[in-house]
Amino acid sequence: MLKPVDVKLELLSAGYKRDPWPVLERLHARGEVVPAKIPIFGDVLLVVSHAGVTEFLKNHRRFVQNPVNAGISWVSGLQKWMPRTMRAVSNSMITQDDPEHRRLRGLVDQAFSRRGVEGLRGRIGVTADRLLDRMEASSEFDLVEQYSRRLPLMVIAELLGLPSEDHDQLHTWAQGFVKGTSLTSLAMTVPRLSRMGAYLRRQIATARGAPRPGLLRELIAAETGGYQLNDEELLAMVFLLFFAGHETTTHLISVGTLTLLKHRTALERAKRDPSVWPRIVEELLRHTSVVEMSKPRYAVEQGALRGVEFKRGQMMFASLAAANFDPGVFADPDRFDIDRNPNPHLAFGTGVHFCLGHQLARLEGGIALERLFSRYPDLSLAVPEGELSWKTNLGLRGLNAMPVWLS
């Protein structure tokens, strides 16, 4: 029996966040599915190979999102004690299994198809330019706070149709939610969640009463099989889109910028030939792997995956980062190579829970980086790389701050 991987020691350390490859290489040496111990969750199985992660995520009948469907019935009782907004958020689409997941996904897919993501290209560019304009007055700024966090937030808020005068308040709430995982930070999350929930309920009521442009209105109008989203489902969906639509893209932009500062030959190629930007973004999605792990899933029945046995109710995670660095799939996986072809990364997962916002993330990340380096080609770190502060959150790889010089 393999000794469990200590996730707190191995996957939550600043050293790992700074340079994941040595740890991921050791994980691959241990096997395709390895035992691990995660704070709060306890003993779990971690799927690390590309083939294993693909099989695990695609088999939504064997491995479910909702623990109740794997015989862990006591979990449902917890929701009765949750504040109203937290209860709604805990029932979002990403925690559901079919057929409920299929119903919710169908409604949001319908709303997204009406909006058209590619049509946002112009607005994203304008928003990026506006943020970059503000930076010209100073020679040094925090890329995370002033650009990579604000741009995705403004884009998703505008996409939803939330008033522009509320963007600063939304930014304040978003900052509070991602500050940390200490008990104090978690305690402060509940009132922030309630205040934001009250705000979004008002926006939902307004959008129902007076139709206005935006994805929120499209979500209200969406219908499939005679079903429409009720107010609690709308609230959960907006929370999901808001946080999934900006937090991960924030890290793609900031960690992507850091990666490109260390690989300027890619920037030089993009300057000569802007058509390589989509390839740069794909390799950044693989190489940065800012979404490191899937949400937990649970085994519906006793069985085995890639030769490793498990019991019914076993909690399991997919390591997307490990899959994206699988040496059996990606030659020299630690090398940043925009010419990888094919590049079958799993940055957005796979299967029925494949990331809904993958098109928006690709578009937004590409525009953000292209505009940034076009405006400031001599951009550089204002501190030594070793002094950068990394988030130590489970499942996300990102920077707390990134001071840079414009020239």
C-alpha positions as CSV (number, residue, x, y, z in Angstrom):
1,M,0.0,0.0,0.0
2,L,1.4,3.3,-1.1
3,K,1.9,6.0,1.6
4,P,-0.7,8.8,0.9
5,V,0.5,12.0,-0.7
6,D,0.3,14.8,1.8
7,V,-1.5,17.4,-0.3
8,K,-0.9,20.2,2.2
9,L,2.8,19.6,2.1
10,E,3.1,18.7,-1.6
11,L,0.4,20.5,-3.5
12,L,-0.4,23.6,-1.3
13,S,3.2,24.8,-0.7
14,A,4.5,28.0,-2.3
15,G,7.3,26.0,-3.7
16,Y,4.9,23.8,-5.6
17,K,2.9,26.7,-6.9
18,R,6.0,28.4,-8.1
19,D,7.3,25.3,-9.9
20,P,4.9,22.3,-10.0
21,W,6.9,20.0,-12.3
22,P,9.1,18.3,-9.7
23,V,6.1,17.3,-7.6
24,L,4.0,16.2,-10.6
25,E,7.0,14.1,-11.8
26,R,7.0,12.3,-8.5
27,L,3.2,11.8,-8.7
28,H,3.5,10.1,-12.1
29,A,6.3,7.9,-10.8
30,R,3.9,6.5,-8.2
31,G,1.2,5.4,-10.6
32,E,-1.9,6.5,-12.4
33,V,-4.1,6.7,-9.3
34,V,-2.5,7.5,-6.0
35,P,-3.8,7.7,-2.4
36,A,-3.7,11.2,-0.9
37,K,-4.7,13.1,2.3
38,I,-6.3,16.5,1.8
39,P,-7.1,18.9,4.6
40,I,-10.8,18.8,5.6
41,F,-11.5,16.0,3.0
42,G,-9.3,13.4,4.6
43,D,-8.3,10.2,2.7
44,V,-9.0,10.4,-1.1
45,L,-7.8,9.0,-4.4
46,L,-6.0,11.3,-6.8
47,V,-6.1,10.5,-10.5
48,V,-3.0,11.8,-12.1
49,S,-2.4,10.2,-15.6
50,H,-3.9,11.8,-18.7
51,A,-5.7,8.5,-19.6
52,G,-6.9,8.0,-16.0
53,V,-8.3,11.6,-15.7
54,T,-10.0,11.3,-19.1
55,E,-11.7,8.0,-18.1
56,F,-12.6,9.3,-14.6
57,L,-14.2,12.6,-15.9
58,K,-16.0,11.0,-18.8
59,N,-17.6,8.2,-16.7
60,H,-20.3,10.3,-15.0
61,R,-22.4,7.3,-14.1
62,R,-19.6,5.6,-12.1
63,F,-18.3,8.8,-10.5
64,V,-20.8,11.4,-9.4
65,Q,-20.7,15.0,-8.2
66,N,-23.5,14.7,-5.6
67,P,-22.3,12.5,-2.7
68,V,-25.9,11.5,-1.9
69,N,-26.0,9.6,-5.2
70,A,-23.1,7.5,-3.9
71,G,-24.8,6.6,-0.7
72,I,-23.5,9.4,1.5
73,S,-26.9,10.6,2.6
74,W,-25.9,12.6,5.7
75,V,-24.5,15.4,3.4
76,S,-28.0,16.5,2.4
77,G,-28.8,17.4,6.0
78,L,-26.1,20.0,6.1
79,Q,-27.9,22.3,3.6
80,K,-30.8,22.8,6.1
81,W,-28.4,24.7,8.3
82,M,-26.9,26.8,5.6
83,P,-27.8,30.5,5.1
84,R,-30.2,31.0,2.2
85,T,-27.8,32.2,-0.4
86,M,-25.1,29.6,0.5
87,R,-27.8,26.9,0.2
88,A,-28.7,28.1,-3.3
89,V,-25.0,28.3,-4.4
90,S,-24.4,24.8,-3.0
91,N,-27.0,23.5,-5.4
92,S,-25.4,25.0,-8.5
93,M,-25.1,23.1,-11.8
94,I,-21.5,21.9,-11.0
95,T,-22.7,20.0,-7.9
96,Q,-25.5,18.2,-9.8
97,D,-25.7,14.9,-11.7
98,D,-28.0,13.9,-14.6
99,P,-30.8,14.4,-15.2
100,E,-30.8,17.6,-13.2
101,H,-27.4,18.6,-14.5
102,R,-28.5,18.0,-18.1
103,R,-31.6,20.2,-17.6
104,L,-29.6,23.1,-16.1
105,R,-26.8,22.8,-18.6
106,G,-29.3,22.8,-21.5
107,L,-30.8,26.1,-20.3
108,V,-27.5,27.9,-19.8
109,D,-26.2,26.5,-23.1
110,Q,-29.2,27.9,-24.8
111,A,-28.7,31.3,-23.2
112,F,-25.0,31.3,-24.2
113,S,-25.7,30.4,-27.8
114,R,-28.1,33.3,-28.1
115,R,-25.4,35.7,-26.9
116,G,-22.5,34.4,-29.0
117,V,-19.1,34.6,-27.3
118,E,-17.1,35.6,-30.4
119,G,-19.3,38.7,-30.7
120,L,-17.7,39.9,-27.4
121,R,-14.2,40.3,-29.0
122,G,-14.6,44.0,-29.7
123,R,-15.9,44.8,-26.2
124,I,-13.2,42.8,-24.5
125,G,-10.6,44.7,-26.5
126,V,-12.1,48.0,-25.6
127,T,-12.2,47.1,-21.9
128,A,-8.6,45.9,-21.9
129,D,-7.5,49.1,-23.6
130,R,-9.4,51.2,-21.0
131,L,-7.6,49.5,-18.2
132,L,-4.2,49.8,-19.9
133,D,-4.9,53.5,-20.4
134,R,-5.2,54.0,-16.7
135,M,-1.7,52.5,-16.2
136,E,0.1,54.9,-18.3
137,A,0.3,57.5,-15.5
138,S,2.5,55.2,-13.4
139,S,5.7,53.3,-14.3
140,E,4.9,50.5,-11.8
141,F,1.6,48.7,-11.1
142,D,0.2,45.4,-9.7
143,L,-0.8,43.4,-12.7
144,V,-3.2,41.2,-10.7
145,E,-5.1,44.0,-9.0
146,Q,-5.2,46.5,-11.8
147,Y,-5.6,44.3,-14.9
148,S,-5.9,40.5,-14.7
149,R,-8.6,40.6,-12.0
150,R,-10.5,43.6,-13.2
151,L,-10.7,42.7,-16.9
152,P,-12.5,39.3,-16.5
153,L,-14.8,40.8,-13.8
154,M,-15.8,43.7,-16.0
155,V,-16.4,41.4,-18.9
156,I,-18.5,38.9,-17.1
157,A,-20.5,41.7,-15.4
158,E,-21.2,43.3,-18.7
159,L,-22.0,39.9,-20.3
160,L,-24.6,39.3,-17.6
161,G,-26.0,42.8,-18.1
162,L,-25.2,44.1,-14.6
163,P,-25.0,48.0,-14.4
164,S,-21.5,49.4,-15.0
165,E,-21.8,51.7,-11.9
166,D,-21.9,48.5,-9.8
167,H,-18.6,47.1,-11.1
168,D,-16.5,48.5,-8.3
169,Q,-18.8,47.0,-5.6
170,L,-18.6,43.6,-7.5
171,H,-14.8,43.9,-7.5
172,T,-14.8,44.6,-3.7
173,W,-16.9,41.5,-3.1
174,A,-14.7,39.4,-5.4
175,Q,-11.6,40.4,-3.6
176,G,-13.1,39.4,-0.3
177,F,-14.0,35.9,-1.5
178,V,-10.5,35.1,-2.7
179,K,-8.4,36.5,0.1
180,G,-7.6,33.2,1.7
181,T,-8.8,30.0,3.4
182,S,-8.1,30.9,7.1
183,L,-11.0,30.6,9.5
184,T,-11.3,34.4,9.7
185,S,-11.5,34.7,5.9
186,L,-14.1,31.9,5.7
187,A,-16.1,33.5,8.5
188,M,-16.2,36.8,6.6
189,T,-17.3,35.0,3.4
190,V,-20.8,34.3,4.8
191,P,-21.9,38.0,5.2
192,R,-20.3,38.9,1.9
193,L,-22.1,36.1,0.2
194,S,-25.4,37.2,1.7
195,R,-24.9,40.9,0.6
196,M,-24.0,39.8,-2.9
197,G,-26.9,37.4,-2.9
198,A,-29.3,40.2,-2.0
199,Y,-27.9,42.4,-4.7
200,L,-28.2,39.7,-7.4
201,R,-31.8,38.9,-6.3
202,R,-32.6,42.6,-6.9
203,Q,-31.0,42.4,-10.3
204,I,-33.0,39.2,-11.2
205,A,-36.2,40.9,-10.2
206,T,-35.4,43.9,-12.2
207,A,-34.5,41.9,-15.3
208,R,-37.7,39.9,-15.0
209,G,-39.8,43.1,-14.8
210,A,-38.0,45.3,-17.3
211,P,-36.2,43.3,-20.0
212,R,-32.7,44.5,-20.7
213,P,-29.7,43.3,-22.7
214,G,-27.5,40.7,-21.1
215,L,-27.1,37.0,-20.4
216,L,-29.2,37.3,-17.2
217,R,-32.2,38.2,-19.4
218,E,-31.3,35.3,-21.7
219,L,-31.2,32.9,-18.7
220,I,-34.6,34.1,-17.6
221,A,-36.0,33.5,-21.1
222,A,-34.4,30.1,-21.7
223,E,-36.7,27.2,-21.8
224,T,-36.3,23.5,-22.5
225,G,-38.8,20.7,-22.2
226,G,-41.2,23.2,-20.6
227,Y,-38.7,24.0,-17.8
228,Q,-37.3,27.5,-17.0
229,L,-34.9,28.5,-14.2
230,N,-36.6,29.6,-11.0
231,D,-35.1,32.5,-8.9
232,E,-32.9,30.2,-6.7
233,E,-31.6,28.4,-9.7
234,L,-30.9,31.7,-11.4
235,L,-29.1,33.0,-8.4
236,A,-26.9,29.8,-8.3
237,M,-26.2,30.1,-12.0
238,V,-25.2,33.8,-11.8
239,F,-22.9,33.1,-8.9
240,L,-21.3,30.2,-10.8
241,L,-20.9,32.2,-14.0
242,F,-19.5,35.2,-12.1
243,F,-16.8,33.3,-10.1
244,A,-16.0,30.6,-12.7
245,G,-16.0,33.4,-15.4
246,H,-13.5,35.6,-13.7
247,E,-11.3,34.0,-11.1
248,T,-9.8,31.3,-13.3
249,T,-9.2,33.8,-16.2
250,T,-7.6,36.2,-13.7
251,H,-4.9,33.5,-13.0
252,L,-4.6,32.6,-16.7
253,I,-3.7,36.2,-17.5
254,S,-1.3,36.8,-14.6
255,V,0.5,33.5,-14.5
256,G,0.4,33.5,-18.3
257,T,2.1,36.9,-18.3
258,L,4.8,35.6,-15.9
259,T,5.4,32.6,-18.2
260,L,5.8,34.7,-21.3
261,L,8.2,37.0,-19.5
262,K,10.4,33.9,-19.1
263,H,9.8,32.9,-22.8
264,R,10.2,36.0,-24.8
265,T,10.9,34.1,-28.0
266,A,7.2,33.3,-28.1
267,L,6.4,37.1,-27.8
268,E,8.9,37.9,-30.5
269,R,7.1,35.4,-32.8
270,A,3.7,36.8,-31.9
271,K,5.0,40.3,-32.7
272,R,6.0,39.1,-36.2
273,D,3.0,36.9,-36.7
274,P,-0.1,37.6,-34.5
275,S,-1.8,34.5,-35.8
276,V,0.3,32.4,-33.3
277,W,-1.6,33.9,-30.3
278,P,-4.2,31.1,-30.2
279,R,-1.3,28.5,-30.0
280,I,0.3,30.5,-27.3
281,V,-2.9,30.5,-25.3
282,E,-3.4,26.7,-25.7
283,E,0.1,26.1,-24.4
284,L,-0.4,28.5,-21.5
285,L,-3.6,26.6,-20.6
286,R,-1.6,23.4,-20.4
287,H,1.6,24.7,-19.0
288,T,0.1,27.0,-16.3
289,S,-2.7,24.7,-15.4
290,V,-4.3,27.3,-13.2
291,V,-7.2,25.0,-12.5
292,E,-5.2,22.3,-10.9
293,M,-7.9,19.9,-9.7
294,S,-11.4,18.9,-10.4
295,K,-14.2,19.1,-7.9
296,P,-14.5,15.9,-5.8
297,R,-16.4,13.0,-7.2
298,Y,-17.7,9.9,-5.5
299,A,-17.8,6.3,-6.6
300,V,-21.3,5.0,-7.1
301,E,-20.2,1.4,-6.4
302,Q,-17.2,-0.6,-5.5
303,G,-14.8,-1.0,-8.4
304,A,-11.4,-0.2,-9.8
305,L,-9.8,2.6,-12.0
306,R,-6.5,2.0,-13.8
307,G,-5.9,-1.0,-11.6
308,V,-6.6,0.7,-8.3
309,E,-9.5,-0.6,-6.3
310,F,-12.0,1.6,-4.3
311,K,-15.1,1.2,-2.2
312,R,-18.5,2.7,-2.8
313,G,-18.6,6.3,-1.7
314,Q,-14.8,6.8,-2.2
315,M,-14.0,10.5,-2.7
316,M,-11.8,11.1,-5.7
317,F,-10.2,14.1,-7.4
318,A,-8.7,14.5,-10.9
319,S,-5.4,16.3,-11.0
320,L,-5.7,18.3,-14.2
321,A,-2.2,19.7,-13.7
322,A,-0.7,16.2,-13.5
323,A,-2.7,15.1,-16.6
324,N,-1.4,18.2,-18.5
325,F,2.2,17.2,-17.5
326,D,1.9,13.5,-18.3
327,P,5.2,12.6,-20.0
328,G,3.5,9.7,-21.8
329,V,1.4,12.3,-23.7
330,F,3.5,15.5,-23.7
331,A,7.2,15.2,-24.7
332,D,9.3,17.1,-22.2
333,P,6.2,18.3,-20.4
334,D,8.0,21.0,-18.4
335,R,9.1,22.8,-21.6
336,F,6.9,25.7,-22.8
337,D,6.4,24.9,-26.4
338,I,3.8,26.8,-28.5
339,D,4.5,24.4,-31.4
340,R,3.0,21.3,-29.6
341,N,0.8,19.5,-32.1
342,P,-1.4,17.9,-31.0
343,N,-1.9,19.6,-27.6
344,P,-4.7,17.5,-25.9
345,H,-4.6,19.4,-22.6
346,L,-7.4,19.0,-20.1
347,A,-7.4,22.5,-18.7
348,F,-11.2,22.7,-19.1
349,G,-11.8,19.1,-18.0
350,T,-13.8,16.7,-20.2
351,G,-17.1,14.9,-20.2
352,V,-20.5,16.2,-19.3
353,H,-19.0,18.8,-16.9
354,F,-16.6,20.2,-19.5
355,C,-16.1,23.9,-18.7
356,L,-19.0,26.0,-20.0
357,G,-16.8,29.1,-20.4
358,H,-14.0,27.6,-22.3
359,Q,-14.6,29.8,-25.4
360,L,-14.8,32.9,-23.3
361,A,-11.6,32.1,-21.4
362,R,-9.6,31.4,-24.5
363,L,-10.9,34.6,-26.2
364,E,-10.4,36.8,-23.1
365,G,-7.0,35.4,-22.2
366,G,-5.7,35.9,-25.7
367,I,-7.0,39.4,-26.1
368,A,-5.7,40.4,-22.6
369,L,-2.2,39.2,-23.2
370,E,-2.0,40.4,-26.8
371,R,-3.1,44.0,-25.8
372,L,-0.8,44.0,-22.8
373,F,2.4,43.1,-24.6
374,S,1.5,45.2,-27.7
375,R,1.1,48.3,-25.5
376,Y,4.1,47.5,-23.2
377,P,6.6,45.2,-25.0
378,D,9.3,45.9,-22.4
379,L,7.1,44.9,-19.5
380,S,9.2,43.3,-16.7
381,L,8.9,42.1,-13.1
382,A,9.4,44.9,-10.5
383,V,10.6,42.3,-7.9
384,P,12.7,39.1,-8.2
385,E,10.6,36.2,-9.3
386,G,11.4,34.4,-6.0
387,E,9.7,37.1,-4.0
388,L,6.3,36.8,-5.8
389,S,3.5,35.7,-3.4
390,W,1.6,32.7,-4.6
391,K,-1.9,31.7,-3.4
392,T,-2.0,28.4,-1.5
393,N,-5.6,27.6,-2.3
394,L,-6.6,24.0,-3.1
395,G,-7.1,23.4,-6.8
396,L,-6.1,26.9,-8.1
397,R,-2.7,28.2,-9.1
398,G,-2.4,31.9,-8.9
399,L,-0.6,35.0,-7.7
400,N,-1.6,37.2,-4.9
401,A,0.1,40.2,-6.5
402,M,2.5,40.8,-9.5
403,P,4.3,44.1,-9.4
404,V,5.6,45.0,-12.8
405,W,7.5,47.8,-14.6
406,L,6.0,49.1,-17.8
407,S,9.4,49.7,-19.3
